[in-house]
Amino acid sequence: MPVSGPLYERVASAPHVPAGLPLVITMTGFTDAGSAVSRMVEYFREELEPAPVVVFSADILLDYRARRPIITFDGDHLTDFRPPRLELSLVHDSLGQPFLLLHGFEPDFAWEAFAETVVGFAEGLEVSSVTWVHAISMPVPHTRPLGTTVSGTRSDLTQAHSVWQPHTQVPATAGHLLEYRFAQSGARVAGFVLLVPHYLGDTEYAAAAIVGLDSVSVATGLVFDSDELRDENREYLEKVDAQVAASQELTAMLRGLEERYDAYMAGSTLGQPIIHTGDLPSAEELAAELERFLATRKPGDDDRPTLG
């Protein structure tokens, strides 16, 4: 059992957080097909330099025996212990637009207390929307658009981008609970489930992280320069295609998946994938898309009060 103590600590040197920002949630844990969320967290931390506002206690929320922290063994001594992190931070996207980011490990313990705390922070800061992302493996081909299932209270996103709408029961994550509690509170919340090819689920599939970032962009208007991820994805797909071409078994499997995918999409009245694997937009194209997004917003949508 976890030790007792405070669930979180406010950062004394934290920057001022304006009210009315979008909240983005990326937590690693139960399922992360293609390392999508892990790569998103890595991107946010390395490229956007989040400024922590609240730091959650790993000693309270994490089962260390289930997810061991990393420590470096250097010859004859130990160095560089890396404790897991879960933080609420102020971040700016590639165009300098501010947003709130809850990023890091998924809690193992105290889910209800954690959800109550996060919803409370969001309400206090009058967040404009809540968007979270996770990824699961699906029998779909990598040669077709990587689809999403969208849930939450934003029917516009569900109708436009949810390519699969199951009626089922699934093991919950802390992200699911947050979405559920945010919906109960009346927040504008959307959860994007990335549908990653099952045979690439245990790899670092850059396209999954790209679609995760693009999902956040679609929901919030934020823009992320993911050119390095896109270059990595092109090289990765070249290797995958070479392996498939060298194996009759893999070629037959892929052809079967493509036929099933095409038949499903041809008869589907649901939404469309956000991006196409073979036609990835550049940072400039994303910026242009943001301009179009802002042009369609109603007057006053950009008004964001600040906390004194």
C-alpha positions in Angstrom: 0.0 0.0 0.0 1.2 3.6 -0.7 2.4 5.7 2.2 0.2 8.5 3.6 0.9 12.1 2.8 -0.1 15.0 0.5 -1.2 14.0 -3.0 0.6 16.9 -4.7 2.9 19.8 -4.1 2.5 23.3 -5.6 5.7 24.6 -7.2 6.8 27.8 -5.4 8.5 29.1 -8.5 5.7 28.3 -10.9 4.7 30.9 -13.5 1.4 32.6 -13.5 -1.3 30.6 -15.2 -3.9 32.5 -17.2 -7.5 31.3 -16.9 -9.3 29.8 -19.9 -6.5 27.7 -21.3 -7.1 24.2 -22.8 -5.9 21.3 -20.7 -4.1 18.4 -22.5 -3.6 15.0 -20.7 -1.0 12.4 -21.6 -0.4 9.7 -19.0 1.5 6.5 -19.7 0.4 3.2 -18.1 -2.0 0.4 -18.8 -1.9 0.5 -22.6 0.3 2.5 -24.9 0.3 0.8 -28.3 3.1 2.0 -30.6 4.5 4.0 -27.5 2.3 6.8 -28.7 1.7 8.5 -25.4 5.3 7.9 -24.2 6.6 9.6 -27.3 4.1 12.5 -26.9 5.3 13.0 -23.3 8.9 12.9 -24.5 8.1 15.4 -27.2 6.4 17.8 -24.8 9.2 17.6 -22.3 12.1 17.9 -24.7 10.7 20.2 -27.3 8.3 22.5 -25.4 10.0 22.7 -22.0 7.0 22.6 -19.6 7.0 24.8 -16.5 5.7 22.7 -13.6 2.9 24.2 -11.6 1.9 21.2 -9.5 3.9 18.0 -8.9 2.0 14.9 -7.9 3.6 12.5 -5.4 4.9 9.2 -6.9 5.2 7.8 -3.4 1.4 8.2 -3.0 0.2 7.4 -6.5 2.6 4.9 -8.0 3.2 1.1 -7.5 7.0 1.0 -7.8 7.1 -2.8 -7.9 4.8 -2.8 -11.0 6.7 -0.1 -12.8 10.2 0.1 -11.7 12.1 3.4 -11.9 15.3 3.5 -14.0 18.7 3.7 -12.4 22.1 3.7 -14.2 24.8 1.3 -13.2 28.2 2.8 -14.2 31.1 0.4 -13.8 31.2 0.1 -10.0 28.6 2.5 -8.8 25.0 3.7 -9.3 24.2 7.0 -11.0 21.3 8.9 -12.5 18.3 7.6 -10.6 15.3 8.8 -12.6 12.1 8.9 -10.5 8.8 8.8 -12.4 7.1 12.2 -12.8 3.5 13.3 -13.0 3.1 17.1 -13.3 0.6 19.8 -14.2 2.6 22.3 -16.2 2.2 25.5 -18.2 3.4 24.9 -21.8 3.5 26.9 -25.1 3.0 25.2 -28.4 5.2 25.8 -31.5 3.4 29.1 -32.2 3.7 30.3 -28.6 0.1 29.6 -27.6 -0.2 28.6 -23.9 -1.9 25.5 -22.6 -2.0 23.3 -19.5 -0.4 19.9 -19.7 -1.0 17.0 -17.3 1.8 14.6 -18.2 3.7 11.6 -16.8 2.8 8.2 -15.2 -0.7 7.0 -14.8 -1.6 6.7 -11.1 -1.9 3.2 -9.6 -3.6 4.4 -6.4 -6.1 7.0 -5.1 -7.8 7.4 -8.4 -10.9 9.2 -7.0 -8.8 11.6 -5.0 -6.6 12.2 -8.0 -9.6 12.8 -10.3 -11.2 15.2 -7.8 -7.9 17.1 -7.5 -7.4 17.5 -11.2 -11.1 18.5 -11.9 -10.7 21.0 -9.1 -7.6 22.6 -10.6 -9.3 22.7 -14.0 -12.4 24.4 -12.6 -10.3 26.9 -10.6 -8.4 27.8 -13.8 -11.6 27.8 -15.9 -10.0 25.6 -18.6 -11.7 26.0 -22.0 -11.5 22.3 -22.9 -10.0 19.0 -21.8 -8.3 16.6 -24.3 -6.6 13.3 -23.5 -5.0 10.6 -25.7 -4.2 6.9 -25.4 -3.5 4.1 -27.8 -4.6 0.5 -28.3 -3.7 -2.2 -30.8 -6.2 -3.1 -33.5 -6.1 -5.4 -36.6 -5.6 -2.6 -39.1 -3.0 -2.1 -41.8 -0.2 0.5 -41.5 -0.8 1.3 -45.2 -4.1 3.0 -44.4 -4.9 6.1 -42.3 -4.4 5.6 -38.6 -7.9 6.0 -37.1 -9.3 7.2 -33.8 -12.2 6.5 -31.6 -13.4 9.7 -29.9 -15.5 9.9 -26.7 -16.6 12.7 -24.4 -19.0 15.6 -24.6 -17.8 17.1 -27.9 -20.1 15.6 -30.5 -18.5 17.6 -33.3 -15.2 15.7 -32.8 -17.0 12.4 -32.3 -19.0 12.8 -35.5 -16.0 14.0 -37.5 -13.2 11.7 -36.4 -14.5 8.6 -34.6 -14.1 5.8 -37.2 -15.1 3.1 -34.7 -17.8 3.4 -32.1 -18.0 0.1 -30.0 -20.6 -0.8 -27.4 -18.5 -2.7 -24.9 -16.9 -2.8 -21.5 -13.1 -2.3 -21.2 -10.6 -2.1 -18.4 -10.5 1.5 -17.3 -7.5 3.8 -17.1 -7.1 6.9 -14.9 -7.7 8.9 -18.1 -11.1 7.3 -18.5 -12.0 8.2 -14.9 -10.9 11.8 -15.5 -13.0 12.0 -18.7 -16.0 10.6 -16.9 -15.7 13.1 -14.0 -15.1 16.0 -16.3 -18.2 15.1 -18.3 -20.2 14.9 -15.0 -18.9 18.4 -14.2 -20.1 19.8 -17.5 -16.7 20.3 -19.1 -15.9 20.2 -22.8 -13.9 17.0 -22.8 -12.7 14.7 -25.6 -10.8 11.4 -25.4 -8.9 10.2 -28.5 -8.2 6.5 -28.7 -5.5 5.8 -31.3 -6.1 2.6 -33.2 -2.6 1.3 -33.9 -1.8 -1.7 -36.1 -1.5 -4.7 -33.8 1.7 -6.0 -35.3 3.4 -2.6 -34.6 1.9 -2.2 -31.1 5.1 -3.3 -29.3 7.3 -1.0 -31.3 8.0 2.7 -31.2 5.7 3.7 -34.0 6.2 7.4 -34.6 3.1 7.8 -36.7 1.0 7.0 -33.6 2.6 9.9 -31.7 2.1 12.1 -34.7 -1.6 11.3 -34.9 -1.8 11.9 -31.1 -0.4 15.4 -31.5 -2.6 16.0 -34.5 -5.7 14.9 -32.5 -4.8 17.5 -29.8 -4.4 20.1 -32.6 -7.9 19.3 -34.0 -9.4 19.5 -30.6 -7.7 22.7 -29.4 -6.2 24.6 -32.2 -2.7 24.1 -30.8 0.2 23.5 -33.3 3.1 21.2 -32.8 6.2 21.1 -35.0 6.7 17.3 -35.3 8.9 17.3 -38.4 11.5 15.1 -36.6 8.9 12.6 -35.8 7.7 12.6 -39.4 11.2 12.0 -40.7 11.6 9.2 -38.2 8.3 7.7 -39.4 9.2 7.7 -43.0 12.4 5.8 -42.3 10.5 3.4 -40.0 7.9 2.7 -42.7 10.6 2.0 -45.3 12.0 -0.7 -43.0 8.5 -2.2 -42.3 7.6 -2.2 -46.0 10.9 -4.0 -46.8 10.2 -6.7 -44.2 6.7 -7.2 -45.6 7.9 -7.4 -49.2 10.5 -10.0 -48.2 7.8 -12.3 -46.6 4.9 -13.9 -48.5 3.2 -14.6 -45.2 3.4 -10.9 -44.1 2.3 -9.8 -47.6 -0.7 -12.0 -47.4 -1.6 -10.8 -43.9 -1.3 -7.1 -44.9 -3.4 -7.6 -48.0 -6.1 -9.2 -45.9 -6.1 -6.4 -43.4 -6.3 -3.8 -46.3 -9.3 -5.6 -47.8 -11.1 -5.7 -44.5 -10.2 -2.1 -43.7 -11.4 -0.8 -47.2 -14.6 -2.8 -47.0 -15.3 -1.4 -43.5 -14.6 2.2 -44.5 -16.6 1.9 -47.7 -19.7 0.9 -45.8 -19.1 3.2 -42.8 -21.1 6.3 -42.1 -18.9 7.3 -39.2 -16.1 9.9 -39.1 -12.8 10.0 -41.0 -9.2 9.6 -39.8 -7.5 12.8 -38.9 -4.3 12.2 -41.1 -3.1 9.8 -43.7 0.0 7.8 -43.0 1.4 8.4 -46.5 0.5 12.1 -46.7 1.7 13.8 -43.5 1.3 17.5 -43.2 4.3 19.8 -42.6 4.6 22.3 -39.8 3.7 25.1 -42.3 0.6 23.2 -43.3 -0.5 22.8 -39.7 0.0 26.5 -39.1 -2.2 27.2 -42.2 -4.8 24.8 -40.8 -4.7 26.7 -37.5 -5.4 30.0 -39.3 -8.4 28.4 -40.9 -9.5 27.1 -37.6 -9.3 30.5 -35.9 -11.1 32.1 -38.8 -14.1 29.9 -38.2 -14.4 30.6 -34.5 -17.2 32.7 -33.1 -16.3 36.2 -31.8 -15.3 36.1 -28.2 -14.0 32.5 -28.3 -10.4 33.7 -27.9 -11.2 35.9 -24.8 -9.4 34.3 -21.9 -9.7 35.9 -18.5 -6.6 35.8 -16.3 -6.4 35.1 -12.6 -5.3 38.0 -10.5 
